Amino acid sequence: MQTMSIEELLQIARAQVSEEQEKEHLQLLEKNQKGEITDVEKFKLRDLRLAADQIMLLKAYAWAVLSWRGYSVPKLEDLSEV
């Protein structure tokens, strides 16, 4: 990422989990809390969590590189608006 352009880094930093993935993740979390989740759904929940974690790590690294380059990183509470 250190060789990427500002525009490329901003694209990564602003990435979001798709609405479909987020909805499915929340549904599976709810089923898991109720103890109604199947083994297949447990694997799907794990995969969705890992994908979300990967996006979060990429975003954090992109923001770090942007910061190192002197780009003004928004406050945490403002990130949802970026």
C-alpha angles and dihedrals in degrees: 000000000000091000096047123110122253089253093053092048092049090051090055093042090054096045118128135194108256117262089241092055092045092050093048091047092053092047092051092046089053092049089048092052090052092048091240098117122119125222091253090052090049089058091047090050090051092049092049091049092049091049091050091048091051092051090049092052093047090049092050092050092047090052090048092053090046089051092049088054091055097258113149108248113211122239116266093253090053097050094089087062095051 
